[in-house]
Amino acid sequence: MQDRFQALLKRRLRAEIERNPPRFPWETGAFDYDSEYLDVSNPDLIPAVWMSQLQSLSLPVPVPDRVLAQLFEQCREVVMTSLQEGAKLVKAVEALFPGQHQALNQLASLVLSAPPRSGRSVLQSPTSTSAFPSHYDVATPTQQMALSLIAAREIFNTMTLKLSPNQPGAERNWLTDSGVLSLEAAYQPEIGQVRLQGTLPCQGELCFRSATGRSVAQASEAGIVTLELHNLEPNQTYFLEVQLEDEPSSLVFAVCLATEE
């Protein structure tokens, strides 16, 4: 599987993207991904408190902070949409490459053709070093698009907790400049309840919300807080917002409830 993915990725990255790419299965008509993207030209606006996790992402080659910061800002917005995974990747990356939605669609489908993280491990293998240069800044535009999509997928995976009757528990960690933020989720599908436990590295607040209510837990110092919501519907996504100390910008996690894993 990895050899096939590696060969396909090399061919696609070297090819000139001249033809219209195939649409994602969920796209029944044309969709202009270039419209209404956010202006993230100033990476200094991204709070430093969340940057440590981005800098620790395991990517095929180093990606500069300015790019990671822009991807984070986009992912933080897009994770709260109802778009499918492939469309989310394109939406998160398109602000970096305006006018390139066809190329991004094609590369996104390629990134998603392999299991999560297998693309990264293949690109790091000794036999695939020619597929990418030594750093993002010296990559071709097509290579930069592929790297950005891979990075966005890593960010989305970290921001998402998937729960189901067969997998009722999930954990996520996010490294901050104050320490590690840890989240543990437990799902009881028979009563539609999700219980969240957060280990905060400093003073902060968690807000878990649904369409009909919310649960808030605060900590005046580093420590553990818990909160829960009831009567949640399966096949829906709910959102957890995390704020630390006096930082006005929140980190958002998607809690996805599925009927089957």
N, C-alpha and C positions, 0 to 999 in steps of 0.2 A: 504493500500500500504506500509506504513512504517513498520507495523508488519511483513508483508511477507518479506520485505527486511532485517529486523533485524534478523529474524530466518534463512534466507538463508545465511547471512553474517557470523553468528555464526558457522553454520555447515561447511561452506567452510574454515573458518580460523582454525578450529580444525582439519580438515581432512588432511591426508597426500596426497600431490599432486603427484600421481604416474602415472596417465594416461595422455595421450596426451589431452590437452584441445581443445575445438572446436575453429576453426579459426574465426576471425572477418569476417563479410559478405563481406568485400572488399578484403579479401585475397584469391586469387584463387590458390595459391601455397605456398610452404614452404618459410618462410622468416626468416633469421637468424638475430635476433635483437641484438645479442651479438657483431656483427662486427662493427668496426669503431666507437666505442663510445669515447667520449672525456675524457681526463684525467682531472678530477676535484678533485684530491686528496688533493689539498691545498686550503681550504676555505678562507684563508687569502687573496687570490688574488681577492675575490669578493669585489667590492667597498662598503664601509660602507654607502655611500649616499643612496643606494637602500635597505638596510637591514631593515629599520624601518617598511616598509610595510610587509615584510616577518614575522617579529616578532609579527605583529598584526593580522595575519591570525587566523581565528576561526577554530581550529582543535579539534578533539576528546580528545587528550591528548597533553601535551607539546612535541614539537619536537625541538631538539637542533639546535643552529644557524649553526653549521657546516653542518648539513644535509640540512637545508633550503637554505644555500648559494650554495651548490652543485646543488640542484634542480633548483634554480634560474638560474644558469649559463647554465644548460641544456635547461631549458624552453626558455631562451632567444634565443638560437640557433634553437630549434625545432619549435618555433612559426612561423618561416619564411619558413618552409617546406610546401609541399602540402599534407602531410599525413592526414588521417582521424583522428578524435578525439581519438579513442581508440589506434591507432598506435602511436599518439603523446604522450599519457600518458606513454606507454611502453618505447618509445625512451627516454623520459625525465628521467625515473627512472632507466633504465637498468644499467647505469654506477655505481650505488650504489650496484647492485646485479648481477654481471657478472655470466653468466651461468644459470640464473634463468628465461629465457624468457618464458618458458611454464607456470610457476607459475604466472608470471606477466601478461601474456595474460589472464589467467583465472580470476585473481583478477581484472584486468582492466575492463573486460566485466561485472563483478559484480558491480563495482563502477558506471559504466555507466548505469546500469539497473534501477537506480532510478533517478528522476529529480535532477537537480543541487542543491547541498547543503542539500537535504533531508537525504542523508546518514550521513552527519555530525550531523544533529539534532537528528536522531535516535540513533547514537552512544553516544550522550550526555544525552539521556534519562535515568532516574533512573533504568529502567528495563534492560538496556543493558550494565551496568558497567562491567559485567564479560567478555564482548567481547574484551576489551582492558585493559592493565595494567595502572598504574598511570603515566608512562612516556615512551617515545620512547626507551630510553636506556635499559629498563628492559623488553621490548617486545620480543617475539619470532621473528625469521627471517620472518616468514609469516606475522605476525602482522606488522612488520616494513615495509614490502612491501606494505601492504594495506594502512598504514598511509602515506607512501611516495606517493602513487598514488592519495590519497585524497588531499594531499598538492599540488601536481602538478596540479590537476584539478582546485584548487582554484587559483593558480598562472596564469594558462592559461586563466581562466575566467576574471581575472583582466586585463590581457594583450590584451583582444579581445573586439572590438566594432563591434557588428553585426547590420547592417542597411538593410532595405528593404522598398518597397513602403508602406507597412502597419506599419512599425516601422522606420520612417525616422530619428529619433533622438536617441542618446545614450550618456551616460556619464560614465566616469571612473575617479577614484581617486587613487593616489599612494602616500603613506606617505613617505617622505624623512627626512633626518636629518636636513633639512633646513625648513621644513614645508610641506604642502600638495600640490602636483602637481595635477591639475584638468584639465580634457579634456572634451570638448563637441563637438559632431559631428552632423552635419545636412546634410541630403542626399536629393538631388533633382533628382529623377530617370529619369524624363522626359528630362533632359538635361545632365544627367550623371555627376553631380557635387557633390562633398563633400566639405563642409566647416568645418574647425576645429578651435576651439578656445581653447587656452591653458592658464591656469592661473599658472604662474611659481612662485615658492617660492623664487627664487633668479635669478641671471643672468643665461641665458641659451639660447638654440636654439632648434627649432623644424624643422624637415625635413620630409616632406610628399612626397613620391615618387611612381611613377608608372613605367611601362616598357618604356614609351615614354617621361617622364619628371619628374620634381620635383618642389616643392614649399618650400621655406625656410623662416623662420621668426626668428628673433633674438631679445633678450631683454637684455639691459645692467644692469637691476636691476629687482627686483620682480615686476610682473605685468602681463597684459593680452596681448597675441599676437594672431593673426589670420592668417590663410593661407587656400588655397583651390586648388583643382585640378579639371580639366574639362575633358569631353569626356571619362569618366571612364566606363568600361564595367561591366554589371551585372554578378553575379556568379563568380566574381574574388576577390582576396584578395590583398590589398595594405598595405604598411607599413609606420608607423610613427616612426621616431627615435627622442629621446629626450636626450639632453645633458645639464647638469647643471654645471655652473661655469667652473672650469678647469678640471673637471672629464673627462678623455678620454673615459671611458666606457659609452656606451649609453644604454638607456632603449628602448625596441622595443614594439610597439603596432601593432596588426593586425587589419585592417579595412576591414571587410568582407561585400561585397555587394551581396544581394540575391534578386531574383525576387519575392519570396514569403516568408513570415515569418512562 
